[in-house]
């Protein structure tokens, strides 16, 4: 088992972001954390990445509790960061090096890779993500899609066992979104563990074989994508679809619509 969460509660001052969440994530699974903005998706991802720690309950990674004390020894911290990678929704929050090459090489440098291995892996990863031609460009001056690819390359270069993605398609045009989904689905032959936070229902069946639906910090459903998409009352309660009323000559009626998928970044889970 990669992750086990037991009665996890997480707060930001007087705001409770997650409420008594219990779930487990197996090796090689593709899990979508589904919910509207403010549902707790980003907080849950940060708990899985060891960037936050719960106020109550326990998060275990391969049996080891993720606590501040666990990250104090360098051996565990380096091992965990090598195995688990997080790609933020806002690439600008992740990119800080002067060139694309430096950005992709940053992680390997911190882990002390040999120069020959570093250059080979960085070059291979940039080619795969189609950003090799940008190697000397300033990341902050790239397009949204290019920034997304560079941020993803900076994580995938380490070949992590677990990939955590926060709204990976946010801000992308349909073609770029489709290309990114194809890349993630085929990454490492589809055998790695991928956890994706999203409110985009359109790609759900492509990116996940299991969906955990969050609403106001509660885990309200855990089922395959087809079952979640077929449960209209659940989607409405979780604010993932809403009904529009339409007026026609002599009658009114309402029917559900999927939310748009170009909303602003989730500021608070």
Secondary structure, 3 states (H helix, E strand, C coil): CCEEEEEEEEEECCEEEEEEEEEEECCCCEEEEECCCCCCHHHHHHHHCCCCCCCEEEEEECCEECCCCCCCCHHHHHHHHHHEEEECCCHHHCCCCCCHHHHHHHHHHHCCCCHHHHHHHHHHHHHHCCCHHHCCCCHHHCCHHHHHHHHHHHHHCCCCCEEEEECCCCCCCHHHHHHHHHHHHHHHHHCCEEEEEECCCCCHHHHCCEEEEEECCEEEEEECHHHHHHCHHHHHHCCCEEEEEEEECCEEEEEEEECCCCCCCCCCC
